[in-house]
Amino acid sequence: MRTLRRALAAAFLVAAAGIPGSLAGEAPFGLRWGPLASVPKPSMADREGNVTALFYFQGRPPASGPDTEQVVLEVCRDEGLQQVIWFSRPFAEAELVPAYAAIYREGVRRYGEPQEAGRPNAVTWPAGRTLLAVRPAEGGGKRIVMVAAGELYGKCSSAHEVATGHPAARHTSDLLESRDRRTVP
């Protein structure tokens, strides 16, 4: 289990381009930032303005693995894949601490010490365009949430704001906050 968590952390945290030893444009789960030739069939999709969100529920790649509950890929019309959001399964407190610690250590190894993210129980690695957070889980326990953004996410978010009146980043905040309130987005 420990090896699986470390592999998951490494796969997710390799997201940022320009990290020594990683490929330019590499995103989590073996994907690449930018235009996608194909993606696995999602469990559901939602489109607003220039952004299509592809939702993958547990068991449907890339949301595979025993600690994964959901993965969301945000694909921008012009920039392609620009955000990956991973939600763990709910953990009891005793399980959460070692799972979070493994991911946190991998983030520090790759990007250095994180910064506070401006929300409770969350840190960010600006150089890696990665956020790591802990949120209450519906029905009890807590889940780990990781968000990685591509280099052109800001451009995509700005275009989304022109089209819809709000930046694309608002959807990520809404998704994180809906989990905080124990509601479904």
C-alpha positions as CSV (number, residue, x, y, z in Angstrom):
1,M,0.0,0.0,0.0
2,R,2.8,2.4,0.9
3,T,4.5,1.7,-2.5
4,L,1.2,2.4,-4.3
5,R,0.7,5.7,-2.5
6,R,4.3,6.7,-3.3
7,A,3.7,5.8,-7.0
8,L,0.5,7.8,-7.1
9,A,2.2,10.8,-5.5
10,A,5.0,10.6,-8.0
11,A,2.7,10.2,-11.0
12,F,0.6,13.2,-9.9
13,L,3.4,15.5,-8.8
14,V,5.4,15.0,-12.1
15,A,2.8,17.4,-13.5
16,A,4.8,20.5,-13.9
17,A,6.8,21.1,-17.0
18,G,10.4,22.1,-16.5
19,I,11.1,20.0,-13.4
20,P,14.5,18.4,-13.7
21,G,14.1,14.9,-14.9
22,S,10.6,15.3,-16.1
23,L,9.4,15.7,-19.7
24,A,8.2,19.1,-20.8
25,G,4.5,19.1,-20.9
26,E,4.1,16.0,-18.8
27,A,0.8,15.9,-16.8
28,P,-0.4,13.4,-14.1
29,F,-1.4,9.8,-15.1
30,G,0.8,9.7,-18.2
31,L,-1.1,12.5,-19.9
32,R,0.4,15.6,-21.5
33,W,-0.6,19.2,-21.1
34,G,-2.1,20.6,-24.3
35,P,-4.2,19.2,-27.1
36,L,-5.2,15.6,-26.6
37,A,-5.4,13.1,-29.4
38,S,-7.7,10.9,-27.2
39,V,-8.8,10.4,-23.7
40,P,-10.5,7.4,-21.9
41,K,-14.3,7.6,-22.0
42,P,-15.4,9.7,-19.0
43,S,-18.1,8.7,-16.5
44,M,-19.6,12.1,-17.3
45,A,-18.8,15.4,-19.0
46,D,-19.8,19.0,-18.5
47,R,-19.0,21.9,-20.7
48,E,-19.2,25.6,-20.1
49,G,-17.7,28.3,-22.3
50,N,-14.3,27.1,-23.5
51,V,-13.8,24.4,-20.8
52,T,-15.0,20.8,-20.9
53,A,-14.7,18.9,-17.6
54,L,-14.3,15.2,-17.9
55,F,-15.2,13.3,-14.7
56,Y,-13.9,9.8,-14.1
57,F,-15.3,7.8,-11.1
58,Q,-13.4,5.1,-9.2
59,G,-12.5,2.2,-11.4
60,R,-12.6,4.1,-14.7
61,P,-9.1,5.0,-15.8
62,P,-7.4,7.3,-15.0
63,A,-9.4,7.0,-11.7
64,S,-8.0,3.6,-10.9
65,G,-6.2,2.4,-7.8
66,P,-7.7,1.6,-4.4
67,D,-7.1,5.1,-3.0
68,T,-8.7,7.0,-5.8
69,E,-12.4,8.1,-5.8
70,Q,-12.5,10.5,-8.7
71,V,-10.4,12.3,-11.3
72,V,-11.4,15.4,-13.2
73,L,-9.7,16.5,-16.4
74,E,-10.3,20.1,-17.5
75,V,-9.8,20.5,-21.2
76,C,-9.7,24.0,-22.7
77,R,-10.9,24.6,-26.3
78,D,-7.6,26.2,-27.5
79,E,-5.1,25.1,-24.9
80,G,-6.1,21.4,-24.5
81,L,-5.6,19.7,-21.1
82,Q,-4.9,22.3,-18.5
83,Q,-6.0,20.9,-15.2
84,V,-6.1,17.6,-13.4
85,I,-8.0,17.2,-10.1
86,W,-7.6,14.0,-8.0
87,F,-9.9,13.1,-5.1
88,S,-8.8,10.2,-2.8
89,R,-11.3,7.9,-1.2
90,P,-12.3,8.8,2.3
91,F,-9.7,8.0,4.9
92,A,-10.0,7.4,8.6
93,E,-7.6,9.8,10.5
94,A,-5.1,6.9,11.2
95,E,-4.9,6.2,7.4
96,L,-4.9,9.8,6.3
97,V,-1.7,10.9,8.1
98,P,0.7,8.4,6.3
99,A,-1.1,8.8,2.9
100,Y,-0.9,12.6,3.1
101,A,2.7,12.5,4.5
102,A,3.9,10.4,1.5
103,I,2.4,12.8,-1.0
104,Y,3.7,15.9,0.9
105,R,7.2,14.5,1.0
106,E,7.2,13.8,-2.7
107,G,6.0,17.4,-3.3
108,V,8.9,18.7,-1.2
109,R,11.4,16.5,-3.0
110,R,10.2,17.7,-6.4
111,Y,9.4,21.4,-5.7
112,G,10.9,22.4,-2.4
113,E,8.9,23.7,0.6
114,P,5.3,24.5,-0.1
115,Q,3.4,27.7,0.6
116,E,0.1,28.0,2.5
117,A,-2.6,28.0,-0.1
118,G,-5.0,30.5,1.5
119,R,-7.5,28.0,2.5
120,P,-7.6,25.6,5.5
121,N,-5.5,22.4,5.3
122,A,-4.0,23.2,2.0
123,V,-0.6,23.9,0.6
124,T,0.7,24.8,-2.9
125,W,3.9,24.5,-4.8
126,P,3.8,27.4,-7.3
127,A,6.8,26.1,-9.2
128,G,4.9,22.8,-9.8
129,R,1.5,24.5,-10.2
130,T,0.2,21.9,-7.7
131,L,-2.1,22.2,-4.7
132,L,-2.5,19.6,-2.0
133,A,-5.4,19.8,0.4
134,V,-7.4,17.7,2.9
135,R,-11.2,18.0,2.9
136,P,-14.0,16.5,4.9
137,A,-15.6,13.5,3.1
138,E,-19.3,12.9,2.7
139,G,-20.3,10.4,5.3
140,G,-17.3,10.9,7.5
141,G,-13.5,10.7,7.3
142,K,-11.3,13.0,5.2
143,R,-10.0,12.9,1.6
144,I,-6.9,14.2,0.0
145,V,-7.3,16.5,-3.0
146,M,-4.6,17.3,-5.5
147,V,-4.9,19.9,-8.3
148,A,-2.2,20.3,-11.0
149,A,-2.5,22.9,-13.7
150,G,-0.8,23.2,-17.1
151,E,1.4,26.1,-18.1
152,L,-1.5,27.7,-20.1
153,Y,-4.2,27.4,-17.5
154,G,-4.2,31.2,-16.8
155,K,-4.8,31.9,-20.4
156,C,-7.6,29.4,-20.6
157,S,-9.1,30.8,-17.4
158,S,-9.0,34.3,-18.8
159,A,-10.7,33.2,-22.0
160,H,-13.3,31.4,-19.8
161,E,-14.0,34.6,-17.9
162,V,-14.5,36.6,-21.2
163,A,-17.0,33.9,-22.3
164,T,-18.9,33.3,-19.0
165,G,-18.2,36.2,-16.7
166,H,-16.1,34.2,-14.2
167,P,-12.6,32.6,-14.4
168,A,-12.3,28.8,-14.9
169,A,-10.5,28.7,-11.5
170,R,-13.9,29.3,-9.9
171,H,-15.0,25.8,-10.8
172,T,-12.0,24.3,-8.9
173,S,-12.8,26.4,-5.9
174,D,-16.5,25.4,-6.1
175,L,-15.6,21.8,-6.4
176,L,-13.3,22.0,-3.4
177,E,-15.8,24.0,-1.4
178,S,-18.7,21.7,-2.2
179,R,-16.7,18.9,-0.8
180,D,-16.1,21.1,2.3
181,R,-19.8,21.6,2.7
182,R,-20.3,17.8,2.2
183,T,-22.5,18.3,-0.9
184,V,-22.1,17.0,-4.4
185,P,-20.9,19.5,-7.0
